[in-house]
Amino acid sequence: MKILVRCGMLPFEKNEVEKIIELDSIGTNSGNLLFQHSVIKALSVNDNEIFSDRYRIDLNEAQMINDNYDCYVLPMADAFRTDFIGNLRKYTQLINQLNIPVYVIGIGLRTEYSDTTLKFTFDEDVKEFVRAVVNTGTCIGVRGRITGEYLERLGFQEYQDFVIIGCPS
């Protein structure tokens, strides 16, 4: 199985520190690297071949992705947040063009712990993203109860549209 993974670099890939920083191969922090590598290692079984998307979100590559990969795995952290919504919109557009399964692993909402009833300016964007992923035949793995309650408030159902899995790292 050929698996495309959202990550800046694959584990054990040799890069100079300067190049890693220049290309932002760690996704702005080293925690992302640990998290993504945990997912990649879990997928590195049998005859699976793992490929990095290098954090590219190119709508012009949708057909190439469909033609060359069996699935697309998106390890994500707190992507339901204001400063990531532009990327989330691009992922939604890309996913809507894919006809392979898309697996979102570990996505979360960045908010205060105490109030999951807040409305966010990005609620509609999150709805569109979740719908796009679910339409590929999968459900989303979320980081915790807060994100689960948030998605329920947006109209999604646990065990049908999402499952609380925690942080894969």
RONU-599622 format. One record per residue (C-alpha): x, y, z; residue in one letter. Coordinates in steps of 0.001 Angstrom, whole numbers, plus 500000, padded with zeros to 6 digits. Each point is the difference from the previous one (the first is absolute). Layout:
XYZa/...
END
This chain:
500000500000500000m/501292503463499100k/499182502508502723i/500417503760499684l/500498501659503403v/499746503654500975r/503449500681501385c/503076502045499281g/502395497072500010m/500035496275500594l/501675498399503055p/503680499272499542f/500134502327496996e/503365501703500107k/499861503782499786n/502248502782501144e/498559502003502890v/500125503153497893e/497998498284497238k/497402498741502499i/499543503546501296i/499969501522496497e/497332497550498765l/498133499991503346d/500137496209499918s/498857499850503620i/496803501982499435g/500985502916502268t/500836497824503033n/501755496755500845s/496849498573501616g/498478499740496521n/502981497960498873l/499575497545502888l/496264499730499412f/500290499436496248q/502841497526500372h/497917497991502475s/497253499689497409v/502473499126497246i/501638497289502094k/496597498492500781a/499257499875496261l/503410498556499095s/498949496363499953v/499978497241497404n/500347501351496487d/498812503546500722n/501960502715498263e/499880503373501740i/500459503318498187f/500139503552501365s/497917502792498494d/502535502516501365r/497037502028501302y/498995500839496424r/496333500752499420i/499818500281496229d/496564499632498434l/501687499306496677n/501437496790501474e/496646498385500827a/499972497729496956q/503636499025500573m/499126499071503592i/497008497958498824n/502134498211497408d/503026499236502185n/498814499410503562y/497564497653501704d/499183502409502827c/500954503352501483y/500761500222503724v/499855503388501706l/501525500019503491p/498828503324501417m/500171501707503352a/497914503037500955d/498993500841496422a/496575501319500997f/501331503465500738r/499849503425498415t/503545500151498653d/499724496605498227f/496621500480498312i/501544501071496696g/501805496657499820n/496915498120501187l/498028501545497121r/502682498894497530k/499960496474501449y/496207499959499659t/500254500963496329q/502675497381499386l/498128497240501847i/496842500783498024n/501973499149496840q/501374496706501314l/498424496596499460n/502273498159502439i/499389499659503757p/501260502892502129v/500851499288503634y/500287502919502430v/501805498966503161i/500131501988503223g/498404503286498963i/498893502361502732g/498334503296500825l/502073502771501556r/497801501552502684t/499603500473503723e/499347496798501945y/496919501299501715s/497636500908497179d/499291497866496937t/496795501896499198t/501867502966498547l/499348500868496392k/503042500582497846f/500407501950496783t/501287496803498399f/497073497684500919d/498781499766496389e/503524499277498761d/500338497157502501v/496615498594498929k/501090499999496351e/503323498354500845f/498396497250502086v/497366499362497316r/502710499732497343a/501941497419502041v/496908497998500958v/498935499955496346n/503183498036499186t/498587497141502080g/501945500565503209t/499482501675503339c/502276502459501777i/502184499175502991g/499833502923502438v/502302500803502910r/497513500119502829g/496574500579501489r/500095503772499439i/500427499557496256t/497376497244500030g/497471502253501722e/500825502768497542y/499318497747497006l/496772498755501602e/498895503621500380r/500678500423496271l/497702497059499255g/502412497069499732f/499641496667501792q/502598498138502001e/500874496549498565y/498409500964496702q/501841503187499027d/502773500089502622f/501624497934502715v/501909501317502996i/503474498453499740i/502256502377501921g/503433501092498809c/501700497224498025p/503494501025501161s/
END
